[in-house]
Amino acid sequence: MIPLDSRLVRIVSRIKDRSLRRKVDGLLRNPTIKIGGRSFSGISIEKSPASIRHHHNYPGGFVEHTIALYELCMSLSRIVRRIYKCKVNTDLVICGVLLHDIFKPTTYEQIGEREYRRSTLAERVDHLTLASAELIRRGFPLDAVHVVTASHGQQYGPIGPMTIEALICHLGDYAEAKLNGDMLSAARFMIREVTGEEPLTLSGKEAFAIVRAKTDRGWDGLKDYLSNRGMLTNRKVQVR
């Protein structure tokens, strides 16, 4: 069992059903899967990105995405309850939030300080199939398995959401990933416009700060912001 990020521990503790809480906690602390006599674990979830290219593609991105998704899905759950007067099983929503990407780190290999590639396992089995199989093997309830299996929706996953809880997790996952991915793309564009070069690394917090600086202070303000943080070193500055 590995130590778990304290923020994830707090989210796990909000699962009321003791049996489900134990299962979720156990998988988060030991996200390994055995296939053909081999055990696969990959990058630790604390150090792993949430994706390689599109969103949260930096160390710690997995945990950051999970925490942000929890906040978003809790808000969606409150909307469903208060506005639409419909019951939501928040235990299942939290389970989906915590486990929908649980085997992504298993399908990644780190090849540099902040560089990743798909592992041999990923060339043969996708992370949702791995998660579905392992949740079934570990005795998770059917509805919990469905929330995870349907998290990518009908277009990108094996099945679309068939329950309210699965729909909340799917929509939340899509929105939060797009928020982060679009902000990273915007920040990279702005850095290229100022420096003429693509940044080697960029976190979500940096991306939001860069876009905020440009929005509030224009291109000159963005140049000052990047300069103050040492992001213009040895670069030819091109201020619009």
C-alpha positions as CSV (number, residue, x, y, z in Angstrom):
1,M,0.0,0.0,0.0
2,I,1.3,3.5,-0.9
3,P,0.7,6.7,1.0
4,L,-2.2,8.7,-0.5
5,D,-2.3,12.4,-1.1
6,S,-4.2,14.0,1.9
7,R,-6.6,15.8,-0.5
8,L,-7.6,12.4,-2.0
9,V,-8.0,10.9,1.5
10,R,-10.4,13.7,2.4
11,I,-12.5,13.0,-0.7
12,V,-12.5,9.2,0.0
13,S,-13.7,9.9,3.5
14,R,-16.9,11.5,2.1
15,I,-18.1,8.2,0.8
16,K,-20.8,7.1,3.3
17,D,-21.0,3.4,2.4
18,R,-18.2,1.8,4.4
19,S,-17.8,-1.2,2.0
20,L,-17.5,1.1,-1.1
21,R,-15.2,3.5,0.8
22,R,-12.9,0.6,1.7
23,K,-12.8,-0.7,-1.9
24,V,-12.1,2.8,-3.4
25,D,-9.4,3.5,-0.8
26,G,-7.8,0.1,-1.4
27,L,-7.6,0.6,-5.2
28,L,-6.3,4.1,-4.9
29,R,-3.5,2.9,-2.6
30,N,-2.7,-0.1,-4.7
31,P,-3.5,0.7,-8.3
32,T,-2.0,-2.5,-9.8
33,I,-3.5,-5.1,-12.1
34,K,-2.3,-8.6,-12.8
35,I,-2.5,-10.0,-16.4
36,G,-1.1,-13.3,-17.5
37,G,1.0,-13.6,-14.3
38,R,2.5,-10.2,-14.7
39,S,1.8,-7.2,-12.4
40,F,1.4,-3.7,-13.9
41,S,1.6,-0.5,-11.9
42,G,3.2,2.2,-14.0
43,I,3.7,5.8,-12.6
44,S,2.5,6.7,-9.1
45,I,-0.8,8.6,-9.2
46,E,0.8,11.4,-7.3
47,K,3.4,12.0,-10.0
48,S,1.4,11.0,-13.0
49,P,-0.2,13.4,-15.6
50,A,-3.9,12.9,-16.3
51,S,-3.1,12.6,-20.0
52,I,0.0,12.7,-22.2
53,R,-1.0,15.4,-24.7
54,H,-4.4,17.0,-24.2
55,H,-5.0,18.0,-20.6
56,H,-3.2,18.0,-17.3
57,N,-0.2,16.7,-19.2
58,Y,2.4,17.4,-16.5
59,P,3.6,15.9,-13.2
60,G,0.7,15.9,-10.6
61,G,-1.9,16.4,-13.3
62,F,-3.7,13.3,-12.3
63,V,-4.3,14.4,-8.8
64,E,-5.1,18.0,-9.9
65,H,-7.7,16.8,-12.4
66,T,-9.3,14.5,-9.8
67,I,-9.6,17.2,-7.2
68,A,-11.0,19.7,-9.7
69,L,-13.4,17.1,-11.1
70,Y,-14.7,16.3,-7.5
71,E,-15.6,20.0,-7.0
72,L,-17.3,20.2,-10.4
73,C,-19.3,17.0,-10.0
74,M,-20.4,18.0,-6.5
75,S,-21.7,21.2,-8.0
76,L,-23.5,19.3,-10.7
77,S,-25.0,17.0,-8.1
78,R,-26.3,19.9,-6.1
79,I,-27.9,21.4,-9.3
80,V,-29.7,18.0,-10.0
81,R,-31.0,17.8,-6.4
82,R,-32.0,21.4,-5.9
83,I,-33.1,22.5,-9.3
84,Y,-34.5,19.3,-10.8
85,K,-35.5,17.7,-7.5
86,C,-33.9,14.4,-8.3
87,K,-32.0,12.2,-5.9
88,V,-28.2,11.7,-6.6
89,N,-26.2,8.9,-5.1
90,T,-23.1,11.0,-4.3
91,D,-21.2,7.9,-3.1
92,L,-21.3,6.6,-6.7
93,V,-20.3,10.0,-8.1
94,I,-17.3,10.2,-5.8
95,C,-16.3,6.7,-6.7
96,G,-16.4,7.6,-10.4
97,V,-14.4,10.8,-9.8
98,L,-11.7,9.0,-8.0
99,L,-11.5,5.9,-10.2
100,H,-12.4,6.9,-13.7
101,D,-8.7,7.4,-14.7
102,I,-7.2,5.1,-12.1
103,F,-5.3,3.0,-14.6
104,K,-4.1,5.8,-16.8
105,P,-0.8,6.0,-14.9
106,T,-0.5,2.3,-15.5
107,T,-0.5,2.9,-19.2
108,Y,2.2,5.6,-19.1
109,E,6.0,5.5,-19.0
110,Q,8.1,8.5,-18.0
111,I,11.0,9.1,-20.4
112,G,12.2,12.5,-19.1
113,E,11.6,14.9,-16.2
114,R,8.2,15.9,-17.7
115,E,7.9,13.7,-20.8
116,Y,5.8,10.6,-21.1
117,R,4.8,7.9,-23.6
118,R,2.3,5.1,-23.8
119,S,3.5,1.8,-22.3
120,T,3.5,-1.6,-23.9
121,L,0.4,-2.3,-21.8
122,A,-1.4,0.7,-23.4
123,E,-0.7,-0.7,-26.8
124,R,-2.8,-3.7,-26.0
125,V,-5.5,-2.6,-23.5
126,D,-7.0,0.8,-22.8
127,H,-7.3,2.2,-19.3
128,L,-11.1,2.0,-19.1
129,T,-11.1,-1.7,-20.0
130,L,-8.5,-2.2,-17.3
131,A,-10.5,-0.3,-14.8
132,S,-13.7,-2.1,-15.6
133,A,-12.1,-5.5,-15.3
134,E,-10.3,-4.7,-12.0
135,L,-13.4,-3.1,-10.4
136,I,-15.4,-6.3,-11.3
137,R,-12.6,-8.5,-9.9
138,R,-12.5,-6.5,-6.7
139,G,-16.3,-6.8,-6.2
140,F,-17.4,-3.2,-6.8
141,P,-21.2,-2.7,-7.2
142,L,-22.5,-2.8,-10.8
143,D,-23.5,0.8,-10.7
144,A,-20.1,1.9,-9.6
145,V,-18.5,-0.1,-12.4
146,H,-20.9,1.6,-14.8
147,V,-20.0,5.1,-13.7
148,V,-16.3,4.4,-14.4
149,T,-16.9,2.5,-17.7
150,A,-19.2,5.2,-19.0
151,S,-17.0,8.2,-18.0
152,H,-15.8,8.8,-21.6
153,G,-19.3,8.7,-23.1
154,Q,-20.6,6.7,-26.0
155,Q,-18.3,8.4,-28.5
156,Y,-15.0,7.6,-26.8
157,G,-15.8,4.8,-24.4
158,P,-17.3,1.3,-24.5
159,I,-20.7,2.5,-23.3
160,G,-22.6,5.8,-22.7
161,P,-24.0,7.0,-19.4
162,M,-27.2,5.1,-18.4
163,T,-27.6,6.5,-14.9
164,I,-27.7,10.0,-13.5
165,E,-24.5,9.5,-11.5
166,A,-22.7,8.3,-14.7
167,L,-23.9,11.3,-16.7
168,I,-22.7,13.7,-14.0
169,C,-19.2,12.1,-14.0
170,H,-19.0,12.0,-17.8
171,L,-20.1,15.6,-18.3
172,G,-17.9,16.8,-15.4
173,D,-14.9,14.9,-16.8
174,Y,-15.4,16.4,-20.3
175,A,-15.8,19.9,-19.0
176,E,-12.9,19.9,-16.6
177,A,-10.5,18.3,-19.1
178,K,-11.5,20.8,-21.8
179,L,-11.1,23.7,-19.4
180,N,-7.6,22.7,-18.6
181,G,-6.7,21.7,-22.1
182,D,-8.0,24.8,-23.7
183,M,-6.2,27.0,-21.2
184,L,-2.9,25.2,-21.8
185,S,-3.3,25.7,-25.6
186,A,-4.1,29.4,-25.1
187,A,-1.1,29.9,-22.8
188,R,1.2,28.1,-25.2
189,F,0.0,30.3,-28.1
190,M,0.6,33.5,-26.1
191,I,4.1,32.4,-25.1
192,R,4.9,31.6,-28.7
193,E,3.7,35.1,-29.7
194,V,5.9,36.8,-27.2
195,T,9.0,34.6,-27.3
196,G,8.8,32.9,-30.7
197,E,9.3,29.5,-29.1
198,E,7.1,26.7,-27.7
199,P,7.5,26.4,-23.9
200,L,9.1,23.1,-22.9
201,T,6.9,22.6,-19.9
202,L,3.7,24.3,-18.6
203,S,1.4,23.5,-15.7
204,G,-2.2,24.3,-15.4
205,K,-1.6,27.0,-12.7
206,E,1.0,28.6,-15.0
207,A,-1.4,28.5,-17.9
208,F,-4.2,30.2,-16.0
209,A,-1.8,32.9,-14.7
210,I,-0.4,33.6,-18.2
211,V,-3.9,34.0,-19.7
212,R,-4.9,36.2,-16.8
213,A,-1.8,38.4,-17.3
214,K,-2.6,38.8,-21.0
215,T,-6.2,39.5,-20.3
216,D,-5.6,42.1,-17.6
217,R,-2.4,43.8,-19.0
218,G,-2.1,43.1,-22.7
219,W,0.9,41.8,-24.5
220,D,3.4,44.2,-22.7
221,G,2.0,43.0,-19.4
222,L,2.4,39.4,-20.5
223,K,6.0,40.1,-21.5
224,D,6.7,41.6,-18.0
225,Y,5.0,38.6,-16.3
226,L,7.1,36.1,-18.3
227,S,10.2,38.1,-17.7
228,N,9.6,38.3,-13.9
229,R,9.3,34.5,-13.8
230,G,12.4,33.8,-15.8
231,M,10.5,32.5,-18.8
232,L,12.2,34.8,-21.3
233,T,15.8,33.8,-20.5
234,N,17.9,33.3,-23.6
235,R,14.9,33.9,-25.9
236,K,14.3,36.5,-28.6
237,V,11.4,38.5,-27.4
238,Q,8.7,39.4,-30.0
239,V,6.2,41.8,-28.5
240,R,3.2,42.4,-30.7
